[in-house]
Amino acid sequence: MTVTDLEISVVAATVAAARRAGARTRHWDQIHTDEIVRAVGWELYREDRVRTMARRSLECTGLGTVDDLVTLHRKRVLGTLRDLHGRRTVGVIEDKPELGTRTLAKPLGVVAVVAPATAPCATIATNTLSLLKTRNAVVISAHPSAYEAVAEAVAAVHDGLRRVGGDESLVQLLERSDRADSEELMAAADFVVATGGPGTVRRAYRSGTPAVGAGTGNSTFLVDELADLGVAAGTMCAGAGFNNGTSCSSESNALVDARSLRRFLEELTLRGGRVCTAEESARLERVLWTPDGRLDRTAVGRTAAELARRSGIDVSAGAGVRTLVIVRPEPRPGERAFTEKLAPVLTVAPYRGFGGAVDALVSILRVSGIGHSCGIHTGVGPVAEQRISDLADAVPTCRVMVNQSTMGNAGSFDNGLPFTSVVASGSWGGCSQSENITWRHFLNRTTISRPTPERIPDEREIFGGFVVEPEPEQTEPDGGDPRSIGEGIATPSC
């Protein structure tokens, strides 16, 4: 047996065990399903366990901070459990007697979850809870650098399953795997949840297995002259710096009305931002990007203080600096400073004229971050509402955040978006969905259809003015046209 054969056999054996465990979930009722989710949810929410996961994640990947990883993880787990609470996912989930239809929920089967290096445990926790709620079996392929951290999360899941008599084979972590193992898993599963980078998402869609995936972020905001600049600066500085900017939802760029730029930069400074000079910005960019324009992996997810030190930027005067600010004289969509950074860095540029600002924002996203999200900080009233509408109408993104951080686009307790770790970006971003991926995407549905009274629509209502009444047929009187008598009859000769 070759090494490749052995690796494939491990993947096959893991998937087979998941199928056996998954087959038994078909007999769960809603009460038992909810008890499983509650028990596993508690183990994934306990602060002591989450802090252990966060420490291990930072040790393994070097990305983010322990406190922010804990905050992110616990918020998303609690939010996911809130969204799952009271939802029917077993048996009849919809009954419409007037249409003669009844819909039953059924599992997808074995779901492959491909976990990233950024916030890996929160990703595993939220997806696993939603997949257990829908009675699916889960096989996880962890990013190599995050394997030990993900193993901590899976151990917590197993503890929860054991507490209520669940089968540990329902949630399995593939042994340290490489790209070939991950691709084999995706091909063998019934469904794939891909939460890594764009390469991982593309491989998931190429696997031949139905899949959902996350899009690339580069959240870009407009800040107009009506905005509360203190609030705007506070949310953007916090979002750009949260977990060292490693979230795809972190604020990346701000286009600010030129009349408000100076005050906005002052507000950023008061709220943990360090505004860089042109020379400092140039040095910072050389740290963030390699000469060929790629993000430097040694800069991704590092603290603002470390990036400042490596760039020769003095931050001693700004206690608590969490975000470094690059200032550009105008929006420049093709420039690398306006692309995704995955670091606590915010690029700011002034605009003159709202219409031009919208065009610039769209151009920036078409270069980096199309489909994901954008936002606007503005005031209240008709002018503000019109600007929100104009922006939403123009942008190729699935989310437009108003007067809040784009960190909330993955769900928040103070907005109406459902919690998720898979922020899909629609066809714009190469995704099959254009909304937050939740438990609703993890069900098969069987619909019973019964006959109903016939409901034929009125053609005029459907087609409107396109309906053309047929002209009445021309009918001849009885006996026909006298002029035609004898036509076609041979006249006898004399």
Buried (B, 14 or more C-beta within 10 A) or exposed (E): EEEEEEBBEBBEEBBEBBBEBBEBBEEBEBEBBBBBBBBBBBBBBBEEBBBBBBBBBBEBBBBBBBEBBBBBBBBBBBBBBEBBEEBEBBEEBEEEEEEEBBBBBBBBBBBBBBBBBBBBBBBBBBBBBBBBBBBBBBBBBBBBBBBBBBBBBBBBBBBBBEBEEBBBBBBBBBEEBEEEBBBBBBBBBBBBBBBBBBEBBEBBBEBEBBBBBBBBBBBBBBBBBBBBBBBBBBBBBBBBBBBBBBBBBBBBBBBBBBEBBEEBBBBBBEBBBBBBEEEBBEBBBBBBBEEEEEBBEEBBBBBBBBBBBBBEBEBEEBEEBBBBBBBBEEBBBEBBBBBBBBBBBBBBBBBEEBEEBBBBBBBBBEBBBBBBBBBBBBBEEEBBEEBBEBBBEBBBBBBBBBBBBBBBBBBBEEEEBBBBBBBBBBEBBBBBBBBBBBBBBBBBEEEEEEEEEEEEEEEEEEEEEEEEEEEEEEEEEEEEEEEEEEEEEEEEEE
